[in-house]
C-alpha cells in the first residue's frame, strides 16, 4: 500500500513537470478566453477553498476531476446556484448515476449571465441591454482500474456571447484518483480545459489550461457521530502568467446531519477565505457557501442534491 502511494506521488510530480514544460510554449500564443471555466459553482467544493481533485464518489467534483465520480452507489440530481452583488449569476444542474460496480457517468449543464449589463449614453443612463451569457454542456465518465485507482474523462461544449459577438468551442478534462482504504486518505490530479474555441482562429486566445493535484485525509472519527477531514490542493495555471494557487480546506460533520466547512486560498490573488455549511435531511442534501470579496465581490453559492 505504502509503496503504491509513493509511486503515485512520483507520477504526479512527473506529470506536472511534463505538462508545465509542454504547455509553457502556449503562453505566447495570446490572451485567455473562457475565464468562466475557472469559476467554482458547487457550494461544497467552493467552501473548502475551491478544492475539487481529491474526492471519492463525489458528484459535483467530477465537473473538474472526472475520476471523482466512480464509487457512487445511487443516482444523484444536483442543482447549484451562485450569485454575487454585481448581478452575475450561475446555475448548474447535474445528473449522475452508477453504470455498474466499476464505472459511473454524469451529464450537466451550466448557464451564467449578468442581468445589469447595459450600454449607456453620454450621461451614464442605460439605453440598451447587452445580451450576454456563458454556457456549457458536459458529460463525465469514470471507471475503477482496481480497488485503489480511478480514472476519468469529461467533455464540455462551450458557448460564450456578449452583445453581437459569439464564440464556440470544446474542452476535455482528464483525471486520476488514488484511494488508500487503510490510512483513509486520497490523492487526486487532473489536467483541465484542453481544447480550442473559435476565438483561437481570430486572435489566438486559448482556454485557461491548468493542472491541479490534491490530497485529502480523515484525521478524526468517533463512531458514526463525529468526523473531521483536511484537504490541500495545488493548482498550476499553464497558459496564464499568474502561476500557482494553493488551497487549504477543513470539513467537520456531526451524525451525517450537519457539516461545517472552511477554506483558505492563496497564490494568484491575495489570500482569501470561504466558509460554508450543509445539512442532510433523509435523501436531500443542502449545502451553502459564502466567499467574501471574491472575483465578483461577495459570492453566495447554494447546492441542492437529491439521492435516490
C-alpha positions as CSV (number, residue, x, y, z in Angstrom):
1,X,0.0,0.0,0.0
2,X,2.6,2.5,1.1
3,X,4.8,1.7,-2.0
4,X,1.9,2.3,-4.3
5,X,1.2,5.7,-2.6
6,X,4.9,6.7,-3.1
7,X,4.9,5.7,-6.7
8,X,1.7,7.6,-7.3
9,X,3.1,10.8,-5.8
10,X,6.2,10.4,-8.1
11,X,3.9,10.1,-11.1
12,X,2.0,13.2,-10.1
13,X,5.2,15.2,-9.9
14,X,6.5,13.9,-13.2
15,X,3.1,14.6,-14.9
16,X,3.1,18.2,-13.5
17,X,6.6,18.8,-14.8
18,X,5.8,17.4,-18.3
19,X,2.6,19.4,-18.5
20,X,4.3,22.6,-17.4
21,X,7.1,22.2,-20.0
22,X,4.7,21.2,-22.8
23,X,2.2,24.0,-22.3
24,X,4.6,26.7,-21.4
25,X,5.1,27.3,-25.1
26,X,1.4,28.2,-25.4
27,X,1.8,31.2,-23.1
28,X,2.9,33.4,-26.0
29,X,0.0,32.3,-28.2
30,X,-2.4,35.0,-27.0
31,X,-4.9,36.0,-24.4
32,X,-7.1,33.7,-22.4
33,X,-10.8,33.2,-23.2
34,X,-13.5,31.2,-21.4
35,X,-12.5,32.5,-17.9
36,X,-15.8,31.3,-16.6
37,X,-14.4,27.7,-16.8
38,X,-12.4,28.6,-13.7
39,X,-15.5,29.6,-11.7
40,X,-16.3,27.4,-8.7
41,X,-20.1,26.9,-8.7
42,X,-20.6,23.9,-6.4
43,X,-21.1,25.1,-2.8
44,X,-19.3,22.2,-1.0
45,X,-16.1,22.4,-3.0
46,X,-16.1,26.2,-3.0
47,X,-16.4,26.3,0.8
48,X,-13.3,24.1,1.0
49,X,-11.3,26.7,-0.9
50,X,-12.2,25.6,-4.4
51,X,-10.7,22.1,-3.9
52,X,-12.0,19.5,-6.4
53,X,-9.4,16.9,-7.1
54,X,-9.0,14.5,-4.1
55,X,-12.6,13.3,-3.6
56,X,-14.0,9.8,-4.0
57,X,-17.6,9.2,-5.2
58,X,-18.5,12.9,-5.2
59,X,-20.8,14.1,-8.0
60,X,-20.2,17.8,-8.4
61,X,-16.4,17.5,-8.1
62,X,-16.5,15.4,-11.3
63,X,-17.1,18.5,-13.4
64,X,-13.4,19.3,-12.7
65,X,-11.8,15.9,-11.9
66,X,-13.9,13.2,-13.6
67,X,-12.2,10.5,-11.6
68,X,-14.0,11.7,-8.5
69,X,-17.3,10.2,-9.8
70,X,-16.7,6.5,-9.7
71,X,-17.8,4.9,-6.4
72,X,-21.3,6.3,-6.2
73,X,-24.0,3.7,-5.4
74,X,-27.1,5.7,-6.2
75,X,-28.5,8.2,-8.7
76,X,-28.0,11.9,-8.0
77,X,-29.7,15.1,-9.2
78,X,-27.9,18.3,-8.2
79,X,-28.8,22.0,-8.7
80,X,-26.3,24.7,-7.9
81,X,-26.8,28.5,-7.8
82,X,-24.1,31.2,-7.5
83,X,-25.0,34.9,-7.1
84,X,-22.8,38.0,-6.5
85,X,-23.6,41.6,-5.6
86,X,-22.8,42.6,-9.1
87,X,-25.8,40.7,-10.5
88,X,-23.7,38.0,-12.0
89,X,-25.3,34.6,-11.5
90,X,-24.6,31.0,-12.4
91,X,-26.9,28.0,-12.5
92,X,-25.8,24.4,-12.9
93,X,-27.8,21.2,-13.0
94,X,-26.2,17.7,-13.0
95,X,-27.4,14.1,-13.2
96,X,-25.1,11.3,-12.2
97,X,-25.6,7.5,-11.8
98,X,-23.5,4.3,-11.5
99,X,-23.3,2.3,-14.7
100,X,-22.1,-0.9,-12.9
101,X,-19.9,-1.7,-9.8
102,X,-16.8,-0.2,-11.5
103,X,-18.0,2.8,-13.5
104,X,-20.2,5.8,-13.4
105,X,-21.4,8.6,-15.7
106,X,-22.9,12.1,-15.4
107,X,-24.3,14.9,-17.6
108,X,-24.5,18.6,-16.6
109,X,-25.5,22.0,-18.0
110,X,-24.2,25.4,-16.8
111,X,-25.5,28.8,-17.6
112,X,-24.4,32.3,-16.4
113,X,-25.3,35.9,-17.2
114,X,-25.3,39.4,-15.8
115,X,-28.7,41.0,-15.7
116,X,-27.4,44.5,-15.2
117,X,-25.2,44.9,-18.2
118,X,-26.3,47.9,-20.3
119,X,-24.9,50.2,-22.9
120,X,-25.1,53.8,-21.6
121,X,-25.4,57.2,-23.2
122,X,-23.1,60.2,-22.5
123,X,-24.8,61.0,-19.2
124,X,-24.4,57.4,-18.0
125,X,-28.1,56.4,-18.4
126,X,-28.7,52.9,-19.7
127,X,-30.1,52.8,-23.2
128,X,-29.8,49.2,-24.3
129,X,-29.4,45.9,-22.5
130,X,-26.3,44.0,-23.7
131,X,-27.2,40.3,-24.2
132,X,-24.6,38.2,-22.5
133,X,-24.2,34.6,-21.4
134,X,-21.7,31.8,-20.8
135,X,-23.0,28.2,-21.2
136,X,-21.6,24.7,-21.4
137,X,-23.0,21.2,-21.8
138,X,-20.8,18.5,-20.4
139,X,-20.6,14.8,-19.5
140,X,-18.2,12.7,-17.3
141,X,-17.2,9.1,-17.4
142,X,-15.2,7.4,-14.6
143,X,-14.0,3.9,-14.1
144,X,-12.1,1.9,-11.5
145,X,-8.8,0.4,-12.6
146,X,-8.7,-1.6,-9.4
147,X,-9.7,-1.2,-5.8
148,X,-7.4,1.8,-5.4
149,X,-7.3,3.7,-8.7
150,X,-10.0,5.6,-10.6
151,X,-9.5,7.4,-13.9
152,X,-12.0,9.6,-15.7
153,X,-12.6,11.9,-18.6
154,X,-15.1,14.7,-19.2
155,X,-16.1,16.6,-22.3
156,X,-17.6,20.1,-22.5
157,X,-19.1,22.0,-25.3
158,X,-18.7,25.7,-24.6
159,X,-20.6,28.8,-25.8
160,X,-20.0,32.5,-24.9
161,X,-21.8,35.6,-26.1
162,X,-21.6,39.3,-25.3
163,X,-23.6,41.7,-27.5
164,X,-23.1,40.6,-31.1
165,X,-20.0,38.6,-30.6
166,X,-20.4,34.8,-30.0
167,X,-17.7,32.1,-29.6
168,X,-18.0,28.3,-29.6
169,X,-15.5,25.6,-28.5
170,X,-14.9,22.4,-26.7
171,X,-12.6,21.2,-23.9
172,X,-11.5,17.9,-22.3
173,X,-10.6,17.2,-18.7
174,X,-8.6,14.1,-17.7
175,X,-8.3,12.9,-14.1
176,X,-7.0,10.2,-11.8
177,X,-7.7,9.4,-8.2
178,X,-5.9,7.1,-5.7
179,X,-7.7,6.0,-2.5
180,X,-5.9,4.3,0.4
181,X,-8.5,2.4,2.4
182,X,-6.3,1.6,5.3
183,X,-4.9,5.0,6.0
184,X,-8.1,6.8,4.9
185,X,-6.5,9.3,2.5
186,X,-6.9,10.2,-1.2
187,X,-4.7,11.7,-3.8
188,X,-6.2,13.2,-7.0
189,X,-4.9,15.0,-10.1
190,X,-6.3,16.3,-13.3
191,X,-5.5,18.4,-16.4
192,X,-8.2,20.8,-17.4
193,X,-9.6,22.7,-20.4
194,X,-7.6,21.1,-23.1
195,X,-9.3,22.5,-26.2
196,X,-9.9,25.4,-28.6
197,X,-12.6,27.9,-29.3
198,X,-13.4,29.9,-32.4
199,X,-11.6,32.8,-30.7
200,X,-8.3,31.0,-31.3
201,X,-8.6,31.4,-35.0
202,X,-9.3,35.1,-34.7
203,X,-6.9,36.3,-32.0
204,X,-5.1,33.2,-30.8
205,X,-7.0,33.2,-27.5
206,X,-6.7,29.9,-25.5
207,X,-8.8,28.4,-22.8
208,X,-7.3,28.6,-19.3
209,X,-5.5,25.3,-19.1
210,X,-4.4,24.2,-15.6
211,X,-3.1,21.2,-13.7
212,X,-4.3,20.5,-10.2
213,X,-3.3,17.9,-7.6
214,X,-4.8,17.5,-4.2
215,X,-4.7,15.4,-1.0
216,X,-7.4,14.6,1.5
217,X,-7.3,12.7,4.8
218,X,-9.7,11.8,7.5
219,X,-8.0,13.0,10.7
220,X,-10.6,12.2,13.3
221,X,-13.6,9.9,13.7
222,X,-15.7,9.0,16.7
223,X,-18.0,6.1,15.9
224,X,-20.6,7.5,13.4
225,X,-21.2,10.7,15.3
226,X,-18.2,13.0,14.6
227,X,-15.8,13.1,11.7
228,X,-13.2,15.6,10.6
229,X,-11.1,15.7,7.4
230,X,-8.5,18.0,5.9
231,X,-7.7,18.8,2.3
232,X,-4.9,20.6,0.4
233,X,-4.7,21.3,-3.3
234,X,-2.2,22.9,-5.6
235,X,-3.2,24.5,-9.0
236,X,-0.7,25.4,-11.7
237,X,-2.0,27.7,-14.4
238,X,-0.2,26.6,-17.6
239,X,-1.4,29.3,-20.0
240,X,-1.8,32.3,-17.8
241,X,1.2,34.1,-16.4
242,X,-0.3,34.2,-12.9
243,X,1.4,30.9,-11.8
244,X,0.3,28.9,-8.9
245,X,-2.6,28.8,-6.4
246,X,-2.9,26.8,-3.2
247,X,-6.0,25.9,-1.2
248,X,-6.4,24.5,2.4
249,X,-9.7,23.1,3.5
250,X,-11.3,21.5,6.6
251,X,-14.6,19.7,6.9
252,X,-16.2,18.6,10.2
253,X,-19.5,16.7,10.4
254,X,-21.9,15.6,13.1
255,X,-24.0,12.4,12.8
256,X,-24.1,12.8,9.0
257,X,-26.7,15.5,9.6
258,X,-24.7,18.8,9.8
259,X,-21.4,19.7,8.2
260,X,-19.2,22.8,8.7
261,X,-16.5,23.7,6.1
262,X,-13.7,26.3,5.9
263,X,-11.3,27.0,3.1
264,X,-8.4,29.4,2.6
265,X,-6.9,30.2,-0.8
266,X,-3.5,31.9,-1.5
267,X,-1.5,32.4,-4.6
268,X,-2.8,34.2,-7.7
269,X,-4.6,36.8,-5.7
270,X,-4.1,37.9,-2.1
271,X,-5.2,35.3,0.5
272,X,-9.0,34.9,0.7
273,X,-11.3,32.7,2.7
274,X,-14.5,30.7,2.2
275,X,-16.9,29.3,4.7
276,X,-19.9,27.0,4.4
277,X,-22.3,24.5,6.0
278,X,-24.5,21.7,4.9
279,X,-27.4,19.7,6.2
280,X,-28.8,16.3,5.3
281,X,-32.5,15.5,5.6
282,X,-33.2,11.9,4.5
283,X,-32.2,11.8,0.8
284,X,-31.9,15.6,0.5
285,X,-28.6,17.4,0.9
286,X,-28.4,21.3,1.1
287,X,-25.0,23.0,1.0
288,X,-24.2,26.7,1.3
289,X,-21.0,28.7,0.8
290,X,-20.1,32.3,1.4
291,X,-16.9,33.7,-0.1
292,X,-16.3,37.4,0.8
293,X,-14.6,39.7,-1.6
294,X,-14.3,37.2,-4.4
295,X,-13.6,38.0,-8.1
296,X,-17.1,39.5,-8.4
297,X,-17.2,40.6,-4.8
298,X,-19.3,38.7,-2.2
299,X,-20.2,35.3,-3.7
300,X,-23.1,33.2,-2.4
301,X,-23.5,29.6,-3.5
302,X,-26.2,27.0,-2.8
303,X,-26.3,23.4,-3.9
304,X,-29.2,21.1,-3.5
305,X,-28.6,17.4,-4.1
306,X,-31.2,14.6,-4.1
307,X,-30.1,11.0,-3.9
308,X,-32.4,8.2,-5.0
